[in-house]
Amino acid sequence: MTYCSKCGSRIESSNEFCPNCGMKVNQTSNKNRNKEKMEGTFEHVKSVTDKINATEIINIFKNSTLNPVSGGKEFVAKTQKTSAIVIMIMLTCLQGILGIWRVNQIVSSVSTIFTNFYRNLSSLAVLFGESSSSYNMDTSTINSMNTAIDKFKYMNTIPYSKIFFGNCELYLVGLLVLFISIYLGISFFSEVKCTTFMVFKAVLISTLPILFCEIISIIFSYFSLNLGIVFVILGVVISITTLVIISKETFQINANLCVLIISIASVISLIAFLIAFSYHTVDVVKAIVYRYGSLLN
């Protein structure tokens, strides 16, 4: 037995038409099935939404930032799949935003960078006993260079969408290569059995310190570029150390083996990251040159 989608009347299974309005049973059945599919889709979306606990995600970020090791171990032990995926998406988008922020910072201070570069070049020439006159720029040359740089800035030739998605890609490449390398290392060289998802969660949460330090790095880079670099290095050290401790204590792996696996995996991940970064940089530079040339023409 089914119901008419037009008037809602009951239709016996042997009837071809609705006794009330005359609509064909096939049309009614198709519409009922489509309605059931739509309702099922909405129910699925609702069930996924219900699993996302905003308070839980906020607590995860807070605990893992303030207490990387204890917060990370709690994340690996308790966090469900839906929350982990949401956090991965949020961290990926955060890396994309940080990439745009970093590029804006470089563009805004590019004239200072060029001036300091030539000053340092002149100092090196003097240090090696060469005359610095050939490396010095007069005021008019510096002003011309700054004018060209300002013109470039105001032309708005920066492909922000490429930068955002490129940085998201860089984060995912580093994350996935590190995860795969560590999982294969544990599977081949350790007798400990651990689930794929737990290894993924350990790698995912260990990337939070480096992103947090990257935010601090960008802020301090406005005052000192060297200080900004120090914070990036500090973030990498904290992330790797956190990952080693979480993996050792959560998966009960031998300490020496754990350090070896994660060290090799980190090097492999860094190589993959640099390859992706070089490709992304060339792509962005090509886009900037193309757009800049089009605007000049």
C-alpha positions as CSV (number, residue, x, y, z in Angstrom):
1,M,0.0,0.0,0.0
2,T,1.2,3.5,-0.8
3,Y,-0.1,7.1,-0.6
4,C,-0.9,9.6,-3.4
5,S,1.7,12.4,-3.4
6,K,-0.9,14.8,-4.7
7,C,-3.9,14.3,-2.4
8,G,-2.5,11.9,0.2
9,S,-5.2,9.3,-0.3
10,R,-4.4,5.6,0.3
11,I,-3.8,3.5,-2.9
12,E,-4.1,-0.3,-2.9
13,S,-1.2,-2.1,-4.4
14,S,-3.4,-3.5,-7.2
15,N,-4.6,0.0,-8.4
16,E,-2.8,1.9,-11.2
17,F,-4.5,5.2,-10.4
18,C,-5.4,7.1,-7.3
19,P,-9.1,6.6,-6.6
20,N,-9.5,10.2,-5.4
21,C,-7.5,12.4,-7.9
22,G,-6.6,10.0,-10.7
23,M,-2.8,10.3,-10.5
24,K,-0.8,7.3,-11.7
25,V,0.7,5.1,-9.1
26,N,4.2,5.1,-10.7
27,Q,4.4,8.9,-10.5
28,T,3.2,8.7,-6.9
29,S,5.8,6.0,-6.0
30,N,8.6,7.9,-7.7
31,K,7.7,11.1,-5.8
32,N,7.5,9.2,-2.6
33,R,10.9,7.6,-3.1
34,N,12.4,11.0,-4.0
35,K,10.9,12.4,-0.8
36,E,12.2,9.5,1.2
37,K,15.7,10.1,-0.3
38,M,15.6,13.8,0.6
39,E,14.4,13.0,4.1
40,G,17.2,10.5,4.5
41,T,19.8,13.0,3.3
42,F,18.6,15.6,5.7
43,E,18.6,13.1,8.5
44,H,22.2,12.1,7.7
45,V,23.3,15.7,7.6
46,K,21.5,16.3,10.9
47,S,23.2,13.3,12.5
48,V,26.6,14.5,11.4
49,T,25.9,18.0,12.7
50,D,24.7,16.6,16.1
51,K,28.0,14.8,16.5
52,I,30.0,18.1,16.2
53,N,30.4,19.4,19.6
54,A,31.7,23.0,19.5
55,T,32.6,23.0,23.2
56,E,34.6,19.8,22.8
57,I,36.5,21.3,19.8
58,I,37.3,24.5,21.8
59,N,38.5,22.5,24.7
60,I,40.7,20.4,22.4
61,F,42.4,23.5,21.0
62,K,42.8,25.0,24.4
63,N,44.3,21.9,26.1
64,S,46.5,20.9,23.1
65,T,47.9,24.4,22.9
66,L,48.6,25.0,26.6
67,N,49.5,21.4,27.3
68,P,50.7,19.8,24.1
69,V,51.6,16.4,25.5
70,S,48.7,15.7,28.0
71,G,46.2,17.4,25.7
72,G,47.5,15.5,22.7
73,K,47.2,12.1,24.6
74,E,43.7,12.9,25.6
75,F,42.8,13.8,22.0
76,V,44.2,10.5,20.7
77,A,42.4,8.5,23.3
78,K,39.0,10.1,23.3
79,T,38.3,12.2,20.2
80,Q,35.8,10.7,17.8
81,K,36.1,10.6,14.0
82,T,33.8,13.5,13.2
83,S,35.6,15.9,15.6
84,A,39.0,14.9,14.3
85,I,37.9,15.6,10.7
86,V,36.5,19.0,11.7
87,I,39.8,19.9,13.5
88,M,41.8,18.8,10.4
89,I,39.6,21.0,8.2
90,M,40.0,23.9,10.6
91,L,43.8,23.6,10.8
92,T,44.0,23.3,7.0
93,C,42.1,26.5,6.6
94,L,44.2,28.2,9.3
95,Q,47.3,27.3,7.4
96,G,45.8,28.9,4.3
97,I,44.9,32.1,6.2
98,L,48.4,32.2,7.7
99,G,49.9,31.9,4.2
100,I,48.0,34.9,3.0
101,W,49.0,36.9,6.1
102,R,52.6,36.0,5.6
103,V,52.5,37.1,1.9
104,N,50.9,40.4,2.9
105,Q,53.6,40.9,5.4
106,I,56.3,40.3,2.9
107,V,54.7,42.6,0.3
108,S,54.2,45.4,2.8
109,S,57.8,45.3,3.8
110,V,59.5,44.4,0.5
111,S,61.1,47.8,0.1
112,T,62.7,47.5,3.5
113,I,63.9,44.0,2.7
114,F,65.5,45.1,-0.6
115,T,67.2,48.1,1.0
116,N,68.6,45.9,3.9
117,F,69.7,43.3,1.4
118,Y,71.9,45.8,-0.5
119,R,73.3,47.3,2.7
120,N,74.2,43.8,3.9
121,L,75.8,43.1,0.5
122,S,77.9,46.2,0.8
123,S,79.0,45.3,4.3
124,L,80.0,41.8,3.1
125,A,82.0,43.4,0.2
126,V,83.9,45.6,2.7
127,L,84.5,42.5,5.0
128,F,86.1,40.7,2.1
129,G,88.3,43.7,1.2
130,E,86.4,44.9,-1.8
131,S,85.3,48.5,-2.5
132,S,81.7,49.0,-1.4
133,S,81.1,51.8,-3.9
134,S,80.0,49.4,-6.6
135,Y,77.4,47.9,-4.2
136,N,76.0,51.2,-2.8
137,M,72.9,52.7,-4.2
138,D,72.3,56.5,-4.3
139,T,69.1,58.0,-2.9
140,S,67.5,58.4,-6.4
141,T,68.0,54.7,-7.2
142,I,66.4,53.7,-3.9
143,N,63.5,56.0,-4.4
144,S,62.9,54.7,-7.9
145,M,62.9,51.1,-6.6
146,N,60.5,52.0,-3.9
147,T,58.2,53.8,-6.4
148,A,58.2,50.6,-8.6
149,I,57.4,48.5,-5.5
150,D,54.6,50.8,-4.4
151,K,53.1,50.6,-7.9
152,F,53.3,46.9,-7.8
153,K,51.5,46.8,-4.4
154,Y,48.6,49.1,-5.6
155,M,48.0,47.1,-8.7
156,N,46.7,44.3,-6.5
157,T,48.3,41.5,-8.5
158,I,48.6,39.0,-5.7
159,P,46.6,35.8,-6.4
160,Y,45.2,35.3,-2.9
161,S,43.0,32.3,-3.9
162,K,46.1,30.5,-5.2
163,I,48.0,31.4,-2.0
164,F,45.2,30.2,0.2
165,F,44.6,26.8,-1.5
166,G,48.3,26.3,-2.1
167,N,49.0,26.7,1.7
168,C,46.2,24.3,2.5
169,E,47.7,21.8,0.1
170,L,51.1,22.3,1.7
171,Y,49.6,21.5,5.1
172,L,47.8,18.4,3.9
173,V,50.9,17.1,2.0
174,G,53.1,17.5,5.1
175,L,50.4,15.9,7.3
176,L,49.6,13.0,5.1
177,V,53.2,12.1,4.2
178,L,54.1,12.3,7.9
179,F,51.2,10.1,8.9
180,I,51.8,7.5,6.2
181,S,55.6,7.3,7.0
182,I,55.0,6.9,10.7
183,Y,52.2,4.3,10.3
184,L,54.4,2.2,7.9
185,G,57.3,2.5,10.2
186,I,55.3,1.3,13.2
187,S,53.7,-1.5,11.2
188,F,57.0,-2.8,9.8
189,F,59.5,-2.3,12.7
190,S,57.3,-2.6,15.8
191,E,55.4,-5.5,17.2
192,V,52.8,-3.1,18.6
193,K,49.4,-3.1,17.0
194,C,47.7,0.3,16.7
195,T,44.8,1.5,14.7
196,T,45.3,3.7,11.6
197,F,43.0,6.4,13.0
198,M,44.9,6.7,16.3
199,V,48.2,7.2,14.5
200,F,46.4,9.8,12.3
201,K,45.1,11.6,15.4
202,A,48.5,11.7,17.0
203,V,50.1,13.2,13.9
204,L,47.2,15.7,13.5
205,I,47.3,17.1,17.0
206,S,51.1,17.4,16.9
207,T,50.8,19.9,14.1
208,L,49.0,22.4,16.4
209,P,52.1,23.8,18.2
210,I,53.8,24.6,14.9
211,L,50.7,26.5,13.6
212,F,50.5,28.4,16.9
213,C,54.1,29.3,16.8
214,E,53.7,30.4,13.2
215,I,51.1,32.9,14.3
216,I,53.5,34.2,16.9
217,S,56.3,34.2,14.3
218,I,54.3,36.4,11.9
219,I,53.5,38.9,14.6
220,F,57.1,39.1,15.8
221,S,58.4,39.3,12.2
222,Y,57.0,42.8,12.0
223,F,59.7,43.8,14.6
224,S,62.5,41.3,13.7
225,L,62.7,38.8,10.9
226,N,65.3,36.7,12.8
227,L,63.0,36.5,15.8
228,G,60.2,35.3,13.6
229,I,62.4,32.5,12.2
230,V,63.3,31.5,15.7
231,F,59.6,31.0,16.6
232,V,59.1,28.8,13.4
233,I,62.0,26.6,14.4
234,L,60.7,26.5,18.0
235,G,57.3,25.3,16.7
236,V,58.9,22.5,14.7
237,V,60.9,21.3,17.7
238,I,57.9,21.4,20.0
239,S,55.7,19.5,17.4
240,I,58.3,16.8,16.8
241,T,58.9,16.4,20.5
242,T,55.2,16.2,21.2
243,L,54.7,13.6,18.5
244,V,57.5,11.5,19.9
245,I,56.2,11.5,23.5
246,I,52.6,10.9,22.4
247,S,53.5,8.0,20.2
248,K,55.8,6.4,22.8
249,E,53.3,6.6,25.6
250,T,50.1,6.0,23.7
251,F,51.3,3.2,21.4
252,Q,53.8,1.7,23.9
253,I,56.7,1.8,21.4
254,N,60.3,1.4,22.3
255,A,61.8,4.9,22.9
256,N,64.8,4.5,20.6
257,L,62.7,3.0,17.8
258,C,60.1,5.7,18.3
259,V,62.7,8.5,17.9
260,L,64.1,6.7,14.8
261,I,60.8,6.3,13.1
262,I,59.6,9.8,13.7
263,S,62.9,11.4,12.8
264,I,63.0,9.6,9.4
265,A,59.3,10.3,8.8
266,S,59.9,14.0,9.6
267,V,62.7,14.2,7.1
268,I,60.6,12.5,4.4
269,S,57.7,14.9,5.2
270,L,60.0,17.9,5.0
271,I,61.3,16.8,1.6
272,A,57.7,16.4,0.3
273,F,56.8,19.8,1.8
274,L,59.7,21.5,0.1
275,I,58.9,19.9,-3.2
276,A,55.3,21.0,-2.9
277,F,56.4,24.5,-1.7
278,S,58.7,25.0,-4.7
279,Y,56.0,24.0,-7.1
280,H,53.5,26.3,-5.3
281,T,55.9,29.2,-5.3
282,V,56.7,28.9,-9.0
283,D,52.9,28.8,-9.7
284,V,52.2,31.9,-7.7
285,V,55.1,33.8,-9.2
286,K,54.0,32.9,-12.7
287,A,50.4,34.2,-11.8
288,I,51.8,37.4,-10.4
289,V,54.0,38.1,-13.4
290,Y,51.2,37.3,-15.9
291,R,48.7,39.6,-14.1
292,Y,51.3,42.3,-13.6
293,G,52.2,42.2,-17.3
294,S,48.5,42.3,-18.3
295,L,47.9,45.4,-16.2
296,L,50.9,47.2,-17.6
297,N,49.7,46.4,-21.2
